[in-house]
Amino acid sequence: MESPKFSVIIPVYNVAPYLRQCVESLTKTDFDSYEVILIDDGSTDGSAELCDKLQQENVDHIKVIHKENAGVSVARNSGLEICAGEYITFVDSDDWVTENYWEVLNRECEKADIVFFGMRKIHESGFVVTYQTNEFYSESSEEIEKECQHLIENDTYLSLYGFTWIKLFRSSIIKEHNIRFIEGQFHYEDELFTNEYMRYATSMKVISDVIYNYRWKAGGLTFSRKPTQQYTTMADSLIDASEFAKTTKFKDFLRVRSWNMIFEYFLNSKGFKSKWKASKILKEYSQKAGVKYPRLSVLKSLVQEIIRRK
C-alpha cells in the first residue's frame, strides 16, 4: 500500500472486552488510505493476542507493536516512531469512532495544521454527554490564542483543548520538531503534547462534527492522587508556553493556569508534611508565574493531624 493519508495510534493495555469494537469502528469503511497502529503495552488479559488476530484479519491496514509495560506516553511515542501517515490522530483502545469519522477527517484535514472536533462521553449506565463548540478557523496567532483559551474555559464545563483523541495533527510538524509525549507522565500528558505542538502550528480549525465516542467508566486513574512531578511538569510547560504567547492576555492566562496546577496539588495533599511541602512549592510557583501568593491554612492542617494522632 502507498503511504497512507492517516495514521491512527492506539495504545493497548488490558482492554480485551473493548478492543475489537474500537478497531472495527475504524476499519469497517470504504475509505482506504489509513493505517491503524496498535501498541500492546504489556497486556496480560488476552489483548496482545487479540491485537495479532485483528492484524491478521486486516493485514493491509493494521500494524502491531508488542512491548513491555511502560505507560501510555511511551506507547504513543512508539507509534509516532513508525507511523507513515500525512496526518496523525489518536484513539484510546476502549473508545470508538462514528461511521463518518473518515469522511469528516478527509474533508477537513488539509484546511489547517490542527483540527479539533467534538465528542460524546458515554457512561456505562447509558448516560450520554455531548461536547462540541462553535466552528472556528484562523491563521492569526492572536485569534488562535483566543480560541485555545475558549477551548479550555467554555460553557461545556470541560477543557476541550488538551485531549489528543479529539484532534488531527499534521505529521510533518511532529516529525520536524520531534514532538513526543513525556515518558512517565500520566496526568495532563495530552495537554503537554498539545502545548508543544501548538508552538509550531500556524493555522487552526475547530469543527462542530461529533465523531468520537469516549467510554466513561467510574473510578480509574483520573480520580486517583498523583505524585508531585505530575503537577510541576504541567506547570513548567504552561510557563514555558507563556513565553511564546503573542498576546499579553493569553500569556497571563497560561501563567495563572500554571499556578492553578500547583494549587490543585496543594488541595489534594493529605497530612501536615505533604501540605507543608505543597505550600512551599506553591510559593515557588507564585514567584515563577507572577501570581500573588495566598494565605493558606497550613496551621489548621497541623492541628487536625495532631488531633488524629491522639
HELIX and SHEET records of a PDB file:
HELIX    1   1 ALA A   16  THR A   27  1                                  12    
HELIX    2   2 SER A   47  GLU A   57  1                                  11    
HELIX    3   3 VAL A   72  ILE A   82  1                                  11    
HELIX    4   4 TYR A  101  GLU A  108  1                                   8    
HELIX    5   5 CYS A  109  LYS A  111  5                                   3    
HELIX    6   6 SER A  141  ILE A  152  1                                  12    
HELIX    7   7 THR A  164  ILE A  166  5                                   3    
HELIX    8   8 SER A  171  GLU A  176  1                                   6    
HELIX    9   9 GLU A  189  MET A  198  1                                  10    
HELIX   10  10 LEU A  221  PHE A  223  5                                   3    
HELIX   11  11 THR A  228  SER A  242  1                                  15    
HELIX   12  12 THR A  248  ASN A  268  1                                  21    
HELIX   13  13 PHE A  272  ALA A  289  1                                  18    
HELIX   14  14 VAL A  298  ARG A  309  1                                  12    
SHEET    1   A 7 ILE A  62  LYS A  67  0                                        
SHEET    2   A 7 TYR A  34  ASP A  41  1                                        
SHEET    3   A 7 PHE A   6  VAL A  12  1                                        
SHEET    4   A 7 TYR A  87  PHE A  90  1                                        
SHEET    5   A 7 LYS A 167  ARG A 170 -1                                        
SHEET    6   A 7 ILE A 114  HIS A 123 -1                                        
SHEET    7   A 7 VAL A 128  TYR A 131 -1                                        
SHEET    1   B 8 ILE A  62  LYS A  67  0                                        
SHEET    2   B 8 TYR A  34  ASP A  41  1                                        
SHEET    3   B 8 PHE A   6  VAL A  12  1                                        
SHEET    4   B 8 TYR A  87  PHE A  90  1                                        
SHEET    5   B 8 LYS A 167  ARG A 170 -1                                        
SHEET    6   B 8 ILE A 114  HIS A 123 -1                                        
SHEET    7   B 8 MET A 204  TRP A 216  1                                        
SHEET    8   B 8 TRP A  96  VAL A  97 -1                                        
SHEET    1   C 8 ILE A  62  LYS A  67  0                                        
SHEET    2   C 8 TYR A  34  ASP A  41  1                                        
SHEET    3   C 8 PHE A   6  VAL A  12  1                                        
SHEET    4   C 8 TYR A  87  PHE A  90  1                                        
SHEET    5   C 8 LYS A 167  ARG A 170 -1                                        
SHEET    6   C 8 ILE A 114  HIS A 123 -1                                        
SHEET    7   C 8 MET A 204  TRP A 216  1                                        
SHEET    8   C 8 PHE A 136  SER A 138 -1                                        
END                                                                             
